[in-house]
Amino acid sequence: METDKKRKPRKRTAWGDIRADLKSAMLNDPAARSRFEVALTYSGFHALLAYRFAHFLYRAGLKFSARVVSQTARFFTGVEIHPAAKLGRGIFIDHGMGVVIGETAEIGDNVVIYQGVTLGGTGKDKGKRHPTIGNNVMISAGAKVLGPFKVGDNAKIGAGSVVLREVPENSTVVGVPARIVRRGGLRVEDLDQATPDPVMEEFHKLHCQIEALYRMIEEKDR
């Protein structure tokens, strides 16, 4: 009997996903006292439960029924997850109210999502329009992740941030628009994810125009 044979990975099951979601809630919420309490009272868990059923219907070709399930769950939980989105296991949606996950969004395993988070699009893209979230990512309250880019494994997104560009793995981003402030546990001095500030650009143009006018006046006075 060979002992060096690799074990075959366990087949993913719906019950396994549900158990992983319950375990994630217990690990990430200090207020959770039991899995029974989570299953009975946590709206984020209820939203995930409804999503997993709606996603099954969607993949089976019952797209209208899937949408009915997802919209019913949205009414009762305040969480809107499109049934076509692809979610991993061990996801925890804390409180959940106002969370929106778009049609082409993809989420890895062990992701924590707080209230008011949007995984959406910018309205400019076709096909893949929503972000891909890696494993072990934390998305804080009110963050907006908009566009068809990737958020790397172990990344953290600060509360209220608006993320418009790819986030490297093991990074922390904050701000509007979001910029990288930590990478691999080290502070990043060069905030390389910042986009140009249109207000500052206008001030710079006005400054250049004023300098040009001063030069014209000086030439006339000579």
C-alpha positions as CSV (number, residue, x, y, z in Angstrom):
1,M,0.0,0.0,0.0
2,E,1.5,3.3,-1.1
3,T,1.6,6.0,1.6
4,D,2.9,8.9,-0.6
5,K,-0.3,9.1,-2.7
6,K,-1.9,12.5,-2.5
7,R,-5.4,12.6,-1.0
8,K,-8.1,13.6,-3.5
9,P,-9.7,16.9,-2.6
10,R,-13.1,16.6,-1.1
11,K,-16.0,17.4,-3.4
12,R,-17.6,20.7,-2.7
13,T,-21.2,20.3,-1.4
14,A,-24.0,22.7,-0.5
15,W,-24.1,21.4,3.1
16,G,-20.3,21.9,3.3
17,D,-20.7,25.5,2.1
18,I,-23.4,26.2,4.7
19,R,-21.3,24.7,7.5
20,A,-18.3,26.8,6.4
21,D,-20.5,30.0,6.4
22,L,-21.7,29.2,10.0
23,K,-18.1,28.5,11.1
24,S,-17.0,31.8,9.6
25,A,-19.7,33.7,11.5
26,M,-18.5,32.1,14.7
27,L,-14.9,33.0,14.0
28,N,-15.4,36.6,12.9
29,D,-18.2,37.8,15.2
30,P,-17.4,38.0,18.9
31,A,-21.2,38.4,19.6
32,A,-22.0,35.0,18.1
33,R,-22.7,32.6,20.9
34,S,-23.7,29.5,19.0
35,R,-24.2,28.2,15.4
36,F,-27.9,27.8,16.2
37,E,-28.2,31.5,17.1
38,V,-26.4,32.4,13.8
39,A,-28.6,30.2,11.7
40,L,-31.8,31.6,13.4
41,T,-31.0,35.3,13.7
42,Y,-28.3,36.5,11.4
43,S,-29.6,38.2,8.2
44,G,-26.2,37.9,6.5
45,F,-26.3,34.1,6.9
46,H,-29.9,34.0,5.7
47,A,-28.9,36.0,2.6
48,L,-26.1,33.5,1.8
49,L,-28.5,30.6,2.3
50,A,-31.0,32.1,-0.2
51,Y,-28.1,32.9,-2.6
52,R,-26.9,29.3,-2.6
53,F,-30.4,28.1,-3.5
54,A,-30.9,30.8,-6.1
55,H,-27.5,30.1,-7.6
56,F,-28.5,26.4,-7.9
57,L,-31.7,27.4,-9.7
58,Y,-29.7,29.8,-12.0
59,R,-27.3,27.1,-13.0
60,A,-30.2,24.7,-13.7
61,G,-31.6,27.2,-16.2
62,L,-34.4,28.4,-14.0
63,K,-33.3,32.0,-14.1
64,F,-36.6,33.6,-13.4
65,S,-37.2,31.5,-10.3
66,A,-33.6,32.3,-9.2
67,R,-34.3,36.0,-9.5
68,V,-37.6,35.6,-7.5
69,V,-35.6,33.9,-4.7
70,S,-32.9,36.6,-4.7
71,Q,-35.3,39.5,-4.7
72,T,-37.4,37.9,-1.9
73,A,-34.2,37.5,0.1
74,R,-33.3,41.1,-0.6
75,F,-36.7,42.2,0.8
76,F,-36.3,40.3,4.1
77,T,-32.5,40.7,4.7
78,G,-31.5,44.0,3.0
79,V,-28.8,42.1,1.1
80,E,-28.9,41.8,-2.7
81,I,-26.8,39.1,-4.3
82,H,-27.3,38.3,-8.0
83,P,-27.9,34.6,-8.4
84,A,-25.3,34.5,-11.2
85,A,-22.5,35.8,-8.9
86,K,-19.9,33.2,-7.9
87,L,-19.3,33.0,-4.1
88,G,-16.9,30.7,-2.3
89,R,-17.3,29.1,1.1
90,G,-16.8,30.5,4.6
91,I,-18.2,33.9,3.8
92,F,-19.4,36.2,6.6
93,I,-21.7,39.1,5.9
94,D,-21.9,41.1,9.1
95,H,-25.2,42.9,9.7
96,G,-25.6,42.9,6.0
97,M,-28.0,45.8,5.4
98,G,-27.2,47.5,2.1
99,V,-24.8,45.0,0.7
100,V,-25.0,44.6,-3.1
101,I,-23.1,41.9,-5.1
102,G,-23.4,42.2,-8.8
103,E,-24.0,39.6,-11.5
104,T,-20.4,38.9,-12.6
105,A,-18.8,39.4,-9.2
106,E,-16.6,36.5,-7.9
107,I,-15.7,36.0,-4.3
108,G,-13.2,33.6,-2.9
109,D,-13.2,31.7,0.4
110,N,-13.2,33.1,4.0
111,V,-14.2,36.7,2.9
112,V,-15.6,39.1,5.5
113,I,-18.1,41.7,4.2
114,Y,-19.5,44.5,6.4
115,Q,-22.7,46.5,5.9
116,G,-23.1,48.9,3.1
117,V,-20.6,47.2,0.8
118,T,-21.1,47.3,-3.0
119,L,-19.3,45.0,-5.4
120,G,-20.6,46.7,-8.6
121,G,-19.7,48.1,-11.9
122,T,-18.9,51.6,-13.4
123,G,-21.4,51.3,-16.2
124,K,-18.6,51.5,-18.8
125,D,-17.8,47.8,-19.1
126,K,-19.5,45.0,-20.9
127,G,-19.3,41.3,-20.1
128,K,-17.3,41.0,-16.9
129,R,-18.4,44.2,-15.1
130,H,-17.8,43.4,-11.4
131,P,-14.8,42.7,-9.3
132,T,-13.1,39.4,-8.4
133,I,-12.4,39.1,-4.7
134,G,-9.6,36.8,-3.6
135,N,-9.4,34.6,-0.5
136,N,-9.3,35.9,3.1
137,V,-10.2,39.5,2.1
138,M,-11.9,41.9,4.5
139,I,-14.2,44.6,3.0
140,S,-15.1,47.2,5.7
141,A,-18.4,49.1,6.1
142,G,-19.5,51.3,3.3
143,A,-16.7,50.4,0.9
144,K,-17.5,50.5,-2.9
145,V,-15.5,48.2,-5.2
146,L,-16.4,49.1,-8.7
147,G,-15.1,47.5,-11.9
148,P,-13.8,44.3,-13.4
149,F,-10.5,44.0,-11.6
150,K,-9.1,41.7,-8.9
151,V,-8.6,42.3,-5.2
152,G,-5.8,40.0,-4.2
153,D,-5.7,37.4,-1.4
154,N,-5.5,38.7,2.2
155,A,-6.3,42.3,1.2
156,K,-8.1,44.7,3.5
157,I,-10.3,47.5,2.2
158,G,-11.0,50.4,4.6
159,A,-14.4,51.7,5.6
160,G,-15.9,54.1,3.1
161,S,-13.2,53.5,0.5
162,V,-14.0,53.7,-3.2
163,V,-11.8,51.1,-5.0
164,L,-11.5,51.7,-8.8
165,R,-8.2,49.8,-9.5
166,E,-6.7,46.4,-8.8
167,V,-5.5,45.8,-5.3
168,P,-2.4,43.6,-4.8
169,E,-2.5,40.7,-2.4
170,N,-1.5,41.3,1.3
171,S,-2.3,45.0,0.8
172,T,-4.5,47.5,2.7
173,V,-6.3,50.3,0.8
174,V,-8.2,53.3,2.1
175,G,-9.6,56.6,0.8
176,V,-11.6,58.1,-2.1
177,P,-10.3,57.0,-4.5
178,A,-8.6,54.1,-2.6
179,R,-4.9,54.1,-2.4
180,I,-2.5,51.5,-1.0
181,V,-1.2,52.4,2.5
182,R,0.2,49.0,3.6
183,R,1.7,46.1,1.7
184,G,3.0,42.9,3.2
185,G,2.6,44.5,6.7
186,L,4.8,47.5,5.8
187,R,3.7,51.1,5.3
188,V,3.7,52.3,1.7
189,E,5.0,55.9,1.4
190,D,4.4,56.0,-2.4
191,L,0.6,55.9,-2.6
192,D,0.7,54.5,-6.1
193,Q,-3.0,53.9,-6.5
194,A,-4.1,57.5,-6.2
195,T,-5.7,59.1,-9.3
196,P,-5.2,62.7,-10.3
197,D,-7.2,65.3,-8.4
198,P,-9.2,67.4,-10.9
199,V,-9.5,70.4,-8.5
200,M,-5.7,70.5,-8.1
201,E,-5.2,70.3,-11.8
202,E,-7.5,73.3,-12.4
203,F,-5.6,75.3,-9.7
204,H,-2.3,74.4,-11.5
205,K,-3.7,75.6,-14.9
206,L,-4.9,78.9,-13.3
207,H,-1.5,79.4,-11.7
208,C,0.2,78.9,-15.1
209,Q,-2.2,81.4,-16.8
210,I,-1.6,84.0,-14.1
211,E,2.2,83.6,-14.5
212,A,1.8,84.1,-18.2
213,L,-0.2,87.3,-17.7
214,Y,2.4,88.7,-15.3
215,R,5.1,88.0,-18.0
216,M,3.0,89.8,-20.6
217,I,2.5,92.9,-18.3
218,E,6.2,93.0,-17.5
219,E,7.2,92.9,-21.2
220,K,4.8,95.8,-22.0
221,D,6.2,97.9,-19.2
222,R,9.8,97.6,-20.5
